Amino acid sequence: MNLAAGRMRDIDNDTNSDNPTNMPNPLWRLRGIAKEVFAELGGGATFIRNERAEFPLRADGRINKDDAEE
């Protein structure tokens, strides 16, 4: 795979790949896989914001991973 490619189309059509150029990149099938999960958590941005806020507390042991709200 050409890691210096600037666009996904370039990666899909990578000449160094063993896949024929007319086959789509298999990673595209994963697109949207967690959409419902993130929606239940208030959206992806909200999830990331909450994780960033809790990280220092978890790292210091002030919040136990098992006791955190699910």
N, CA, C and O atoms as CSV, one atom per row, in Angstrom:
chain,resi,resn,atom,element,x,y,z
A,1,MET,N,N,0.846,-1.183,0.000
A,1,MET,CA,C,0.000,0.000,0.000
A,1,MET,C,C,0.882,1.233,0.000
A,1,MET,O,O,1.908,1.278,0.679
A,2,ASN,N,N,0.485,2.205,-0.747
A,2,ASN,CA,C,1.213,3.463,-0.829
A,2,ASN,C,C,0.748,4.369,0.302
A,2,ASN,O,O,-0.326,4.964,0.216
A,3,LEU,N,N,1.547,4.482,1.367
A,3,LEU,CA,C,1.150,5.269,2.526
A,3,LEU,C,C,1.278,6.763,2.289
A,3,LEU,O,O,0.762,7.555,3.076
A,4,ALA,N,N,1.945,7.158,1.235
A,4,ALA,CA,C,2.107,8.576,0.933
A,4,ALA,C,C,0.956,9.105,0.077
A,4,ALA,O,O,0.950,10.278,-0.295
A,5,ALA,N,N,-0.013,8.250,-0.235
A,5,ALA,CA,C,-1.125,8.670,-1.080
A,5,ALA,C,C,-1.923,9.760,-0.379
A,5,ALA,O,O,-2.109,9.717,0.837
A,6,GLY,N,N,-2.391,10.730,-1.143
A,6,GLY,CA,C,-3.098,11.855,-0.562
A,6,GLY,C,C,-4.599,11.687,-0.510
A,6,GLY,O,O,-5.271,12.396,0.240
A,7,ARG,N,N,-5.138,10.776,-1.281
A,7,ARG,CA,C,-6.594,10.586,-1.318
A,7,ARG,C,C,-6.899,9.097,-1.252
A,7,ARG,O,O,-6.075,8.271,-1.645
A,8,MET,N,N,-8.098,8.749,-0.750
A,8,MET,CA,C,-8.485,7.337,-0.669
A,8,MET,C,C,-8.488,6.694,-2.052
A,8,MET,O,O,-8.162,5.514,-2.188
A,9,ARG,N,N,-8.853,7.456,-3.074
A,9,ARG,CA,C,-8.857,6.903,-4.428
A,9,ARG,C,C,-7.458,6.420,-4.791
A,9,ARG,O,O,-7.304,5.389,-5.446
A,10,ASP,N,N,-6.428,7.172,-4.361
A,10,ASP,CA,C,-5.055,6.772,-4.634
A,10,ASP,C,C,-4.718,5.457,-3.926
A,10,ASP,O,O,-4.006,4.617,-4.476
A,11,ILE,N,N,-5.227,5.284,-2.718
A,11,ILE,CA,C,-4.964,4.054,-1.978
A,11,ILE,C,C,-5.699,2.893,-2.631
A,11,ILE,O,O,-5.141,1.806,-2.778
A,12,ASP,N,N,-6.966,3.123,-3.029
A,12,ASP,CA,C,-7.740,2.070,-3.682
A,12,ASP,C,C,-7.071,1.592,-4.965
A,12,ASP,O,O,-7.143,0.410,-5.301
A,13,ASN,N,N,-6.426,2.497,-5.678
A,13,ASN,CA,C,-5.823,2.159,-6.961
A,13,ASN,C,C,-4.307,1.990,-6.866
A,13,ASN,O,O,-3.603,2.164,-7.861
A,14,ASP,N,N,-3.814,1.662,-5.711
A,14,ASP,CA,C,-2.384,1.513,-5.478
A,14,ASP,C,C,-1.806,0.431,-6.383
A,14,ASP,O,O,-2.306,-0.694,-6.401
A,15,THR,N,N,-0.775,0.757,-7.122
A,15,THR,CA,C,-0.175,-0.205,-8.043
A,15,THR,C,C,0.701,-1.219,-7.334
A,15,THR,O,O,1.036,-2.250,-7.915
A,16,ASN,N,N,1.087,-0.950,-6.074
A,16,ASN,CA,C,1.898,-1.904,-5.331
A,16,ASN,C,C,1.058,-2.953,-4.610
A,16,ASN,O,O,1.608,-3.863,-3.991
A,17,SER,N,N,-0.235,-2.842,-4.680
A,17,SER,CA,C,-1.142,-3.740,-3.978
A,17,SER,C,C,-1.319,-5.031,-4.761
A,17,SER,O,O,-1.189,-5.057,-5.985
A,18,ASP,N,N,-1.619,-6.102,-4.032
A,18,ASP,CA,C,-1.894,-7.388,-4.673
A,18,ASP,C,C,-3.314,-7.442,-5.226
A,18,ASP,O,O,-3.636,-8.340,-6.004
A,19,ASN,N,N,-4.162,-6.502,-4.840
A,19,ASN,CA,C,-5.555,-6.480,-5.295
A,19,ASN,C,C,-5.652,-5.828,-6.667
A,19,ASN,O,O,-4.924,-4.879,-6.958
A,20,PRO,N,N,-6.546,-6.334,-7.510
A,20,PRO,CA,C,-6.783,-5.652,-8.790
A,20,PRO,C,C,-7.326,-4.253,-8.535
A,20,PRO,O,O,-7.988,-4.017,-7.524
A,21,THR,N,N,-7.053,-3.334,-9.438
A,21,THR,CA,C,-7.453,-1.940,-9.237
A,21,THR,C,C,-8.955,-1.747,-9.294
A,21,THR,O,O,-9.453,-0.725,-8.822
A,22,ASN,N,N,-9.697,-2.693,-9.857
A,22,ASN,CA,C,-11.146,-2.524,-9.939
A,22,ASN,C,C,-11.855,-3.005,-8.669
A,22,ASN,O,O,-13.076,-2.888,-8.574
A,23,MET,N,N,-11.122,-3.540,-7.698
A,23,MET,CA,C,-11.737,-3.980,-6.444
A,23,MET,C,C,-11.662,-2.851,-5.421
A,23,MET,O,O,-10.615,-2.219,-5.274
A,24,PRO,N,N,-12.769,-2.591,-4.708
A,24,PRO,CA,C,-12.757,-1.523,-3.701
A,24,PRO,C,C,-11.909,-1.914,-2.491
A,24,PRO,O,O,-11.716,-3.096,-2.207
A,25,ASN,N,N,-11.420,-0.922,-1.802
A,25,ASN,CA,C,-10.651,-1.152,-0.589
A,25,ASN,C,C,-11.574,-1.785,0.450
A,25,ASN,O,O,-12.650,-1.242,0.702
A,26,PRO,N,N,-11.199,-2.913,1.067
A,26,PRO,CA,C,-12.082,-3.590,2.027
A,26,PRO,C,C,-12.375,-2.766,3.276
A,26,PRO,O,O,-13.363,-3.029,3.961
A,27,LEU,N,N,-11.543,-1.778,3.590
A,27,LEU,CA,C,-11.793,-0.947,4.764
A,27,LEU,C,C,-13.047,-0.087,4.611
A,27,LEU,O,O,-13.648,0.315,5.608
A,28,TRP,N,N,-13.443,0.195,3.374
A,28,TRP,CA,C,-14.643,1.003,3.156
A,28,TRP,C,C,-15.884,0.301,3.690
A,28,TRP,O,O,-16.870,0.968,4.001
A,29,ARG,N,N,-15.867,-1.038,3.806
A,29,ARG,CA,C,-17.029,-1.762,4.342
A,29,ARG,C,C,-17.252,-1.451,5.818
A,29,ARG,O,O,-18.352,-1.659,6.330
A,30,LEU,N,N,-16.232,-0.957,6.508
A,30,LEU,CA,C,-16.348,-0.630,7.922
A,30,LEU,C,C,-16.973,0.738,8.162
A,30,LEU,O,O,-17.296,1.087,9.298
A,31,ARG,N,N,-17.143,1.501,7.106
A,31,ARG,CA,C,-17.674,2.856,7.245
A,31,ARG,C,C,-19.059,2.825,7.876
A,31,ARG,O,O,-19.951,2.118,7.409
A,32,GLY,N,N,-19.229,3.599,8.942
A,32,GLY,CA,C,-20.509,3.710,9.623
A,32,GLY,C,C,-20.805,2.600,10.613
A,32,GLY,O,O,-21.911,2.535,11.148
A,33,ILE,N,N,-19.836,1.722,10.871
A,33,ILE,CA,C,-20.076,0.562,11.715
A,33,ILE,C,C,-20.476,0.934,13.144
A,33,ILE,O,O,-21.220,0.188,13.780
A,34,ALA,N,N,-20.008,2.044,13.650
A,34,ALA,CA,C,-20.305,2.434,15.032
A,34,ALA,C,C,-21.293,3.589,15.113
A,34,ALA,O,O,-21.429,4.212,16.166
A,35,LYS,N,N,-21.975,3.881,14.028
A,35,LYS,CA,C,-22.884,5.024,13.985
A,35,LYS,C,C,-23.947,4.948,15.078
A,35,LYS,O,O,-24.190,5.937,15.769
A,36,GLU,N,N,-24.580,3.796,15.243
A,36,GLU,CA,C,-25.634,3.648,16.248
A,36,GLU,C,C,-25.078,3.738,17.664
A,36,GLU,O,O,-25.714,4.317,18.544
A,37,VAL,N,N,-23.911,3.175,17.886
A,37,VAL,CA,C,-23.298,3.216,19.221
A,37,VAL,C,C,-22.997,4.652,19.608
A,37,VAL,O,O,-23.338,5.075,20.713
A,38,PHE,N,N,-22.368,5.408,18.726
A,38,PHE,CA,C,-22.053,6.800,19.024
A,38,PHE,C,C,-23.322,7.631,19.174
A,38,PHE,O,O,-23.350,8.560,19.981
A,39,ALA,N,N,-24.375,7.319,18.416
A,39,ALA,CA,C,-25.633,8.045,18.551
A,39,ALA,C,C,-26.215,7.852,19.955
A,39,ALA,O,O,-26.751,8.790,20.545
A,40,GLU,N,N,-26.108,6.640,20.481
A,40,GLU,CA,C,-26.604,6.373,21.838
A,40,GLU,C,C,-25.799,7.127,22.894
A,40,GLU,O,O,-26.316,7.434,23.968
A,41,LEU,N,N,-24.553,7.422,22.594
A,41,LEU,CA,C,-23.673,8.127,23.531
A,41,LEU,C,C,-23.714,9.640,23.342
A,41,LEU,O,O,-22.950,10.362,23.983
A,42,GLY,N,N,-24.581,10.120,22.487
A,42,GLY,CA,C,-24.721,11.558,22.276
A,42,GLY,C,C,-23.923,12.076,21.095
A,42,GLY,O,O,-23.792,13.289,20.927
A,43,GLY,N,N,-23.395,11.200,20.284
A,43,GLY,CA,C,-22.605,11.585,19.116
A,43,GLY,C,C,-21.119,11.377,19.358
A,43,GLY,O,O,-20.668,11.311,20.501
A,44,GLY,N,N,-20.373,11.276,18.289
A,44,GLY,CA,C,-18.939,11.028,18.381
A,44,GLY,C,C,-18.174,12.117,19.097
A,44,GLY,O,O,-17.280,11.830,19.893
A,45,ALA,N,N,-18.516,13.372,18.823
A,45,ALA,CA,C,-17.813,14.492,19.453
A,45,ALA,C,C,-18.054,14.512,20.960
A,45,ALA,O,O,-17.135,14.781,21.734
A,46,THR,N,N,-19.281,14.230,21.375
A,46,THR,CA,C,-19.603,14.189,22.805
A,46,THR,C,C,-18.857,13.059,23.488
A,46,THR,O,O,-18.331,13.232,24.587
A,47,PHE,N,N,-18.808,11.899,22.840
A,47,PHE,CA,C,-18.085,10.757,23.390
A,47,PHE,C,C,-16.613,11.102,23.616
A,47,PHE,O,O,-16.072,10.845,24.691
A,48,ILE,N,N,-15.970,11.681,22.609
A,48,ILE,CA,C,-14.550,12.044,22.717
A,48,ILE,C,C,-14.338,13.086,23.814
A,48,ILE,O,O,-13.387,12.979,24.588
A,49,ARG,N,N,-15.212,14.091,23.889
A,49,ARG,CA,C,-15.112,15.121,24.919
A,49,ARG,C,C,-15.191,14.501,26.318
A,49,ARG,O,O,-14.408,14.855,27.200
A,50,ASN,N,N,-16.133,13.579,26.521
A,50,ASN,CA,C,-16.278,12.918,27.817
A,50,ASN,C,C,-15.070,12.049,28.145
A,50,ASN,O,O,-14.610,12.032,29.287
A,51,GLU,N,N,-14.559,11.339,27.166
A,51,GLU,CA,C,-13.379,10.496,27.391
A,51,GLU,C,C,-12.172,11.347,27.778
A,51,GLU,O,O,-11.412,10.983,28.675
A,52,ARG,N,N,-12.001,12.477,27.104
A,52,ARG,CA,C,-10.874,13.364,27.423
A,52,ARG,C,C,-11.009,13.944,28.828
A,52,ARG,O,O,-10.012,14.110,29.530
A,53,ALA,N,N,-12.237,14.251,29.238
A,53,ALA,CA,C,-12.458,14.813,30.576
A,53,ALA,C,C,-12.180,13.783,31.667
A,53,ALA,O,O,-11.670,14.135,32.730
A,54,GLU,N,N,-12.508,12.517,31.419
A,54,GLU,CA,C,-12.330,11.473,32.423
A,54,GLU,C,C,-10.926,10.870,32.420
A,54,GLU,O,O,-10.531,10.255,33.410
A,55,PHE,N,N,-10.179,11.023,31.364
A,55,PHE,CA,C,-8.876,10.357,31.252
A,55,PHE,C,C,-7.935,10.670,32.414
A,55,PHE,O,O,-7.372,9.741,32.994
A,56,PRO,N,N,-7.742,11.939,32.778
A,56,PRO,CA,C,-6.821,12.212,33.897
A,56,PRO,C,C,-7.290,11.564,35.202
A,56,PRO,O,O,-6.471,11.122,36.007
A,57,LEU,N,N,-8.600,11.510,35.406
A,57,LEU,CA,C,-9.139,10.903,36.622
A,57,LEU,C,C,-8.903,9.397,36.638
A,57,LEU,O,O,-8.594,8.826,37.684
A,58,ARG,N,N,-9.047,8.761,35.494
A,58,ARG,CA,C,-8.797,7.318,35.404
A,58,ARG,C,C,-7.316,7.018,35.539
A,58,ARG,O,O,-6.937,6.038,36.180
A,59,ALA,N,N,-6.488,7.841,34.949
A,59,ALA,CA,C,-5.041,7.622,35.005
A,59,ALA,C,C,-4.525,7.734,36.439
A,59,ALA,O,O,-3.602,7.019,36.829
A,60,ASP,N,N,-5.126,8.635,37.222
A,60,ASP,CA,C,-4.729,8.814,38.623
A,60,ASP,C,C,-5.384,7.797,39.545
A,60,ASP,O,O,-5.048,7.737,40.728
A,61,GLY,N,N,-6.311,6.997,39.028
A,61,GLY,CA,C,-7.002,6.009,39.833
A,61,GLY,C,C,-8.193,6.555,40.580
A,61,GLY,O,O,-8.767,5.861,41.420
A,62,ARG,N,N,-8.583,7.802,40.290
A,62,ARG,CA,C,-9.735,8.393,40.981
A,62,ARG,C,C,-11.060,7.850,40.453
A,62,ARG,O,O,-12.072,7.881,41.153
A,63,ILE,N,N,-11.050,7.354,39.223
A,63,ILE,CA,C,-12.234,6.701,38.645
A,63,ILE,C,C,-11.796,5.305,38.238
A,63,ILE,O,O,-10.845,5.132,37.475
A,64,ASN,N,N,-12.504,4.316,38.759
A,64,ASN,CA,C,-12.247,2.931,38.375
A,64,ASN,C,C,-12.995,2.654,37.090
A,64,ASN,O,O,-14.181,2.966,36.988
A,65,LYS,N,N,-12.336,2.080,36.117
A,65,LYS,CA,C,-12.947,1.793,34.830
A,65,LYS,C,C,-14.237,0.982,34.996
A,65,LYS,O,O,-15.225,1.240,34.307
A,66,ASP,N,N,-14.230,0.024,35.891
A,66,ASP,CA,C,-15.386,-0.856,36.091
A,66,ASP,C,C,-16.554,-0.134,36.747
A,66,ASP,O,O,-17.706,-0.529,36.568
A,67,ASP,N,N,-16.266,0.929,37.510
A,67,ASP,CA,C,-17.315,1.662,38.222
A,67,ASP,C,C,-17.870,2.837,37.409
A,67,ASP,O,O,-18.877,3.430,37.796
A,68,ALA,N,N,-17.230,3.178,36.297
A,68,ALA,CA,C,-17.673,4.324,35.494
A,68,ALA,C,C,-19.026,4.021,34.881
A,68,ALA,O,O,-19.376,2.864,34.651
A,69,GLU,N,N,-19.790,5.089,34.617
A,69,GLU,CA,C,-21.101,4.923,33.984
A,69,GLU,C,C,-20.947,4.301,32.626
A,69,GLU,O,O,-19.996,4.588,31.898
A,70,GLU,N,N,-21.886,3.446,32.286
A,70,GLU,CA,C,-21.858,2.804,30.970
A,70,GLU,C,C,-22.943,3.337,30.105
A,70,GLU,O,O,-23.080,2.916,28.956
